[in-house]
Amino acid sequence: MRIEVRNVTVSYDGIPALNDASLTIDGSGVVMLTGPTGAGKTTLLRLLYGDLLPTQGTVLIDDAPTASLRPSQKRAIRRRQGIVQQNCKLVSDYSVFDNVLMPYALAGLSKADATRVCLGLLADMNISYVRHKFPHQLSGGERHLVALARAIATKPEILIADEPTGTLDDVTSASVAKTLRYCVEGGMALVISTHSSGLVSAFPEATICSINDGVIKIHDPQIQETIA
């Protein structure tokens, strides 16, 4: 999946959250978004999965402008993406097991196969012990782990994750980094916003996009950059 952000400005009440930003993600590798709170990282991530449209400029997903995508086209694209938002967006009246099972069901797996794979993923993420709980019964860190498990369940082409380790302790964060490494080795692209130097250092090959006051500075010659 190729995603291009071309000269994009996003403004809220006239104040730019991103300012004439350009970025190309070629569908492989790891991109880490860094920068202070409020710099524009979440805004950029929302552009990548079509949840937000630019005030100016263009976002293309596989050469299709997100501004002209029909709802059915957006749904088709998101089935190829794994998305972890800061608020996790778990289904409140589903158990952990059912939240993680949901992508398998949507992908058409049989109930037996979906159950088997889902249980394996929960074990890999070290959250089997909460599989019968509901989101309101989980800690913030547990909710993020469940959201990550759901996002990678069907092995999407690209994982777009907003602070996936932000509420986790160092040991659990290291475990998540290991899981993400397996995803990359399996061919999944990662775009992750983070304040964690540990997560960044776990991927020395990553392209680092530092964002400050809505301006992107990209530390990798393979990803194109345009800064006003």
Stockholm file with secondary structure:
# STOCKHOLM 1.0

chainA/1-228         MRIEVRNVTVSYDGIPALNDASLTIDGSGVVMLTGPTGAGKTTLLRLLYGDLLPTQGTVLIDDAPTASLRPSQKRAIRRRQGIVQQNCKLVSDYSVFDNVLMPYALAGLSKADATRVCLGLLADMNISYVRHKFPHQLSGGERHLVALARAIATKPEILIADEPTGTLDDVTSASVAKTLRYCVEGGMALVISTHSSGLVSAFPEATICSINDGVIKIHDPQIQETIA
#=GR chainA/1-228 SS CCEEEEEEEEEETTEEEEEEEEEEECSSSEEEEECCTTSSHHHHHHHHTTSSCCSEEEEEETTEEGGGCCHHHHHHHHTTEEEECTTCCCCTTSCHHHHHHHHHHHTTCCHHHHHHHHHHHHHHTTCGGGTTCCGGGSCHHHHHHHHHHHHHTTCCSEEEEESTTTTCCHHHHHHHHHHHHHHHHTTCEEEEECCCHHHHHTCTTCEEEEEETTEEEEECTTSCEECC
#=GC SS_cons         CCEEEEEEEEEETTEEEEEEEEEEECSSSEEEEECCTTSSHHHHHHHHTTSSCCSEEEEEETTEEGGGCCHHHHHHHHTTEEEECTTCCCCTTSCHHHHHHHHHHHTTCCHHHHHHHHHHHHHHTTCGGGTTCCGGGSCHHHHHHHHHHHHHTTCCSEEEEESTTTTCCHHHHHHHHHHHHHHHHTTCEEEEECCCHHHHHTCTTCEEEEEETTEEEEECTTSCEECC
//
